[in-house]
Amino acid sequence: MELHPESVVVAAGRPHEPGGPLNTPIVLTAPYRHLPDDNPYARHDVSPTVRAFEDALGALEGGTALAFASGIAAAAAVIDRLPAGAAVVVPDAAYSGTVSAFAAQQELGRLTVRPVDSADTAAVLAALDGAALLWLESVSNPLMAVPDLPALIAAAHAAGAQVAVDSTFSTPLVLRPLDLGADVVMHSATKYLAGHSDVIMGALVVRDQALAAELHDGRTRTGAVPGMLEAYLATRGIRTLALRMERAQANAATLAARLAEHPHVARVRYPGLATDPGHAVAARDHRGFGAMIGIETAGTAEQAERVCECVRLITHATSLGGVESLIERRARHDIDAAFGTPPTLLRFSVGIEHVEDLWADLSQALDAAFSG
Ligand SMILES: Cc1ncc(COP(=O)(O)O)c(C=O)c1O
């Protein structure tokens, strides 16, 4: 029976033994007892708690999932398998940890990084010649650019490059990059998948079984496996992913429209707005517009920072994708400032609170930041 994603999040990755538990328990063991021809150990792939998460995410993305200790550990596993001297095409503005992971490889002389504006399809195409990998974010962090995945993936493959898509902002409910031809999907499971801001974890999903085996070997070699508690919590988070995304996206759509009219807001970056540069591509390829909003406030960086200090229900903190709304001025991070993040850009992760409470909080914080 073909299930809808709303049912897959609930049903996938469960044990089915008669008389057994409904949920895969937290199995706390490092070694398992020897088998005649195997030496099971939890740094390999034997943990049932981790496998439950992988089964659920794999079913959602339509591939084979591998869990990692963090989103960045998952990204590092993709970077790690590139041959020395390879060229990689990478967004010039992306999650700061990813940007610095690629930059560190370039500094070591291992990779040549070709930075591109991922929303500029012609610029990406021009950079692909001889590249081994094209790295993209489904919606870029924090500038909210939406790359044209079908066009870029086709061109990358024609040029002999593999394509990895960090789909953290989108979740498999909004986008399935493997269906569009991507070779690797990456997630910071810390965010929407786990969903409660209490876990650090990551994942890769692939269709090619040789690639899955290679990434699996790499994970065993580097030891970047998640802990059992984290894997359990992330699986439990997935159970409510559809409901959480539904509410968070509805909240985001309402707030983005209101913010766009607000006198203290200069620009709203949200692909759900018909005026947003990413709207056409997102409307074509995504099933929803996500729950991240970039708010460029009208005045100075100090006033933008004041907005974050004045929120009461919304929390002034980094990260995203939890049930609770979070906001921060991204240019406070040196890497984001260096790649040109506008000094007044607030990255707003919209949670599942009541939309009118969120609006009241944002409105009072904007008024307080701009008064006097
Ligand atoms: C888009 C994106 N990718 C990757 C990461 C890294 O994930 P983690 O913090 O789980 O290592 C983050 C974290 O903020 C992110 O926002």
The ligand as an SDF file (V2000), in Angstrom:
LIG
                    3D

 16 16  0  0  0  0  0  0  0  0999 V2000
   21.1860   24.3330    6.6590 C   0  0  0  0  0  0  0  0  0  0  0  0
   22.0490   23.7050    7.7130 C   0  0  0  0  0  0  0  0  0  0  0  0
   22.8490   22.6810    7.3840 N   0  0  0  0  0  0  0  0  0  0  0  0
   23.6540   22.0820    8.2980 C   0  0  0  0  0  0  0  0  0  0  0  0
   23.6930   22.5120    9.6020 C   0  0  0  0  0  0  0  0  0  0  0  0
   24.6190   21.8330   10.5730 C   0  0  0  0  0  0  0  0  0  0  0  0
   23.9050   20.9470   11.3660 O   0  0  0  0  0  0  0  0  0  0  0  0
   24.3780   20.4820   12.8270 P   0  0  0  0  0  0  0  0  0  0  0  0
   24.3370   21.6860   13.7120 O   0  0  0  0  0  0  0  0  0  0  0  0
   23.3930   19.4170   13.1610 O   0  0  0  0  0  0  0  0  0  0  0  0
   25.7770   19.9530   12.6980 O   0  0  0  0  0  0  0  0  0  0  0  0
   22.8690   23.5630    9.9970 C   0  0  0  0  0  0  0  0  0  0  0  0
   22.9020   24.0490   11.3890 C   0  0  0  0  0  0  0  0  0  0  0  0
   22.4530   25.1450   11.6920 O   0  0  0  0  0  0  0  0  0  0  0  0
   22.0390   24.1780    9.0270 C   0  0  0  0  0  0  0  0  0  0  0  0
   21.2300   25.2140    9.3390 O   0  0  0  0  0  0  0  0  0  0  0  0
  1  2  1  0
  2  3  1  0
  2 15  2  0
  3  4  2  0
  4  5  1  0
  5  6  1  0
  5 12  2  0
  6  7  1  0
  7  8  1  0
  8  9  2  0
  8 10  1  0
  8 11  1  0
 12 13  1  0
 12 15  1  0
 13 14  2  0
 15 16  1  0
M  END
$$$$
